[in-house]
Amino acid sequence: MSTFSAPKGTYDLLPPDSATYLAVREAMAAPLRRAGYGYAETPGFENVELFSRGVGESTDIVTKEMYTLTTKGGDHLALRPEGTASVLRAALQAHLHRAGNLPVKLWYSGSFYRYERPQAGRYRHFSQVGAEAIGAEDPALDAELIILAADSYRALGLTGVRLLLNSLGDRECRPAYRAALQEFLRALDLDEDTRARIEINPLRVLDDKRESVQRQLTGAPMMRDHLCQACKEYHERVRELLTAADIAFEDDPKLVRGLDYYTRTTFEFVHGGLGSQSALGGGGRYDGLSEMIGGPALPSVGWGLGVDRTVLALRSEGIELDLPAATEVFAVPLGEEAARTLFSVVTGLRRSGIAADLAYGGKGLKAAMKAANRSGARYALVAGERDLAEGVIQLKDLGSGEQRPVPVEALVTEVTGLLARTGTPNG
Ligand code: HAM
């Protein structure tokens, strides 16, 4: 008999670790909800062309990493490698930008797929929480998003996160810079692939990780020295707002990012505990993307935060999140009649908002108590025939071991009161 494994570059999320992933997603989403971002969900696949046009024909994501397929009906689809193009497509399709209330602020959470070489922190299926503010050009919006991301890392207790910041200019100043950079790069000693990249996407060469390339880049022209006045002022304003909000950042003139749609503000959150896959999350402004995918001019800004890597960062800092107990009360029935009574007590507790579970499968006292302890519950409810004959259930404090009988009808009120008094994380 053969057993199946999860495909290469993927892993399963199962309890107890899965609770941390949910908590991370929630920590990223909570600041967005408080800032007026509405939840969006788009399909896991889109027409290939949305990404090739949106993310860029010359990017690794589009040329090497997309999972593409042709359906029986002849549609060319791709599993989504990122969320920005999809969310913008959805907003345009629903005419959200015409409702007269710009920016349209949306957030999302879900799975993304990239056919990358798997390694620690780099998977073929991974999870992001993302945010996009569509249709407004305002440095305060760029700053807002950066602050919201920084606040979510802070709320998780991470201290080793660094913020790298750059401006990539706009359609006014980027072309002249691009030409100057190309001229500089063409004179270097580079391999064939990199020489080809100079012609298609020269800015990406700045991001080359190889020492032999980096050494030759000393003295390369930098975008920040070629920004037009409008871009310079815009960037300065973003920096001021971040400083005023107490957000530390480092100017990184070589920060380019792996997607082609960026203009002006770009940023990345990196963490030292992640090895070579150090980017926890990143984003920036994409003022031309809407037009690239057939929409009107809609200057926009957004980010995507990697959930998997954030969990790794938490681990590397030794942070255990304070998660609510999965089960607060665990019922141990001894015999069939007790099973029936406790089943309805457990149902009542759950309906009153208490996390309760029951020993199933007719377990004996010992095995059932073991299950109660393993569940992490604060209280066990134990009942046998004699208890039921007296109309009571034994309420046992699993911490102190103390036990006392409580009348069946009073149980839900009694337990609710106890949990409220002792202040469980769920209460
Ligand atoms: P990205 O930088 O490609 O940006 O991805 C954002 C984050 O997703 C990364 O910083 C990383 O934490 C995580 N990530 C990416 N690829 C993988 C992988 N193979 N395994 C694990 N985690 C990964 C975007 O996707 C843009 N859509 C962000 C954005 C939104 N820009 C504007 N709006």
Residues whose N, C-alpha, C, O or C-beta is under 5 A from the ligand:
A	BS01	HAM	P81 E82 G83 T84 R114 E116 G121 R122 Y123 F126 Q128 A131 A279 L280 G281 G282 G283 G284 G302 W303 G304 L305 G306 D308 R309
